[in-house]
Amino acid sequence: MERTSTLIAIPKKVRFKDESLASLTNMVVDSFRSNLNGIPSIDFLDRINKILIKGMEFTVVVKLLGRNIGYGPLHNHISSLWKPTQPFRLMDVANRYYLIRFLSRADYDAALS
């Protein structure tokens, strides 16, 4: 398994919806470009990983098995099954995978238990 890496700085203007991150709007994104068995990948430094992971803190990945179900019925089924106390976001990723982002830790924990 051969991995090659080079440190590069990608200057890019970044915008965040979260107001607490607004001071980072003109930051330079530091990353490593690497190849693992000929497959290109980008590895971010720890400070960038923390920003990316913070937005995914209360997110669950769901894979639908069996028959297809539409977005609306899936949203209703999740609401009746997990009974979240606050609204949640449902995003269709691809290949019958969905991301469900809860707004509260309690709803997230209830879905996983």
RAPE-V441715 format. One record per helix or strand of 3 or more residues. SS is the DSSP state (h for helix, s for strand). FROM is the first residue (numbers start at 1). TO is the last residue. Records with the same first field share a line. If there is no record, write none. Layout:
# RAPE-V441715
SS->FROM-TO ; FROM-TO
This chain:
# RAPE-V441715
s->3-11 ; 28-36 ; 39-44 ; 59-63 ; 88-94 ; 97-102
h->19-24 ; 46-54 ; 71-82 ; 105-112
